[in-house]
Amino acid sequence: MLNIEINELLQVLNKVRLEDSEKEVILKENESFREKGIDSLTLASFYFAVEEKYKVSIPDNKLSRINSLQDLKKFLEGHIN
Amino acid sequence: MNRIEKFGIKSIGTYLPQTRRSNIEHNKKFFQLPEDFILQKIGVESIAVSGTVENVVSMCMGAMKDLVQNNSIDLSGVDAIILVTQNPETTIPHNSAMLHEALGLGPKVACFDVSQGCAGYIYGLSIVTSFLESNNFNNALLFTCDPYTKIVNASDQNTSLIFGDGASVSWISKDAVYYPKSFHFGIMPNSTNKLTMKDGHLFMDGRAIFNFVLKFVVPDMRNCLLQDNQTVDSIDSFLFHQGSKYILDHIAKLLEIPTEKIVYEMKQYGNLVSSSIPFLLKNFFLNQKNTLFLSGFGVGLSWGSVILEHKR
C-alpha cells in the first residue's frame, strides 16, 4: 500500500491557496478544513489537484467523511495501489 | 462558404429588474462567510431580483424595449422568435408564442422555445442562424431569460449568493455586426443530478461544476481555438458565462489568458444564466472591431463555445 505523507498533501493545499492569492496555512493532520477557514471553492480546487496528482477519483459520497488531511490520507492510501 | 455572407448578431437589448439584494447583507443573515469569499471568489456584491409580478415574458419585453430604443427595427420583417428558458411563465403555451402576442406580430412568424441554461445563448445562436438560413428567412429575435431567484432557496449557500435575474434579446440578420464561426457543443456524461431541481428548489453541486469546467469545457475551448485557427493572442476578449469569479480565474489560468482579456461583469447583478453572455456582448457593439471568444457552461452539465468575428 502506498504511504502518503501528510506534508505532501499540505503542500498541494498550499500550492492551491497561493495560486488563489491566499496565504499558506499550517494545518495539523487532524484539524478540520472548515474550522481552519478553508472554504468550499478552495476545497474543490484542492480535491481536483489531489485527484490529478494521485490519478484517483474522490467520489461525492466519500467527501462527507473527509474533513482533515488525515481523513484524506486514509482515503487515498485505501484507493491507490 | 464565407461566414460573412451568413447570419449574425446585429444588435442586443437587455433588461435588468430594478431591485438589488445585497449579498453582503444576505450572507450576514444566513451564512456568515468571510466577506472576501463573497467579493473575491464568488464575485457578486448584489443580486438583481425580479419582482413578484415580473416573469419571463415581461422581462423579455423589457429587453425588447431596450433594443427598439437603440435601433430602427421593422417588426413586420421578423420571421422567427426563439426564446431560451427553463423557467417559463407557462409550459403550455410556449412563451415565445406569448412574446409574439405581446409584440403584436402577424401570422407568418415561427415561434419556439429552447430548453437550455447557462450554455443557452450559444445553443440559441447556432439554432437561430441555421433556422434562418435553411428556411430562407431574413430576421429573428433570440430571447434569453431564466429568473433563477424564483427557484432558489434563500438559505442555500451554493445558489442564493450567485444567481440573479435578467433578460436579453438579440436581433439576428444577415446585415450583422458579429458573425459566428464554428460552434462547439458537449455534455458531461452522467451529470444530470449535479445542477437540478430538488424539492422545488435549485440544487447545485459546486465541486462537480468546477471539475466539469476544468476537465471538459476548457479542453474543448482549446479545440475551438485550434479549429478556427485562433490563439489566445488573436482573440481580443473572452466572454465567458459569469458562473463565478473563481471559475473564470481558473479558466484564465489554464488557458493562460491575460486578465485584461477576460470580462467580469457579474458583480452588480449576479449570474444571469442564459443571459450572462449577451449582457457582456452588448458592450462590444460600439466602435470596436473585435474577435471574441464566447463560452457558456452549466446545467446538463453541458457547454457551448463559439468565436465571433466583427464584420469587415
Interface residues (C-beta under 8 A of the other chain):
Chain A: E19 D20 G37 D39 S40 L41 L43 A44 S45 Y47 F48 D60 L63
Chain B: L33 P34 F37 K41 Q157 N158 D205 G206 R207 A208 F210 N211 L214 S244 Y246 D249 H250 K253
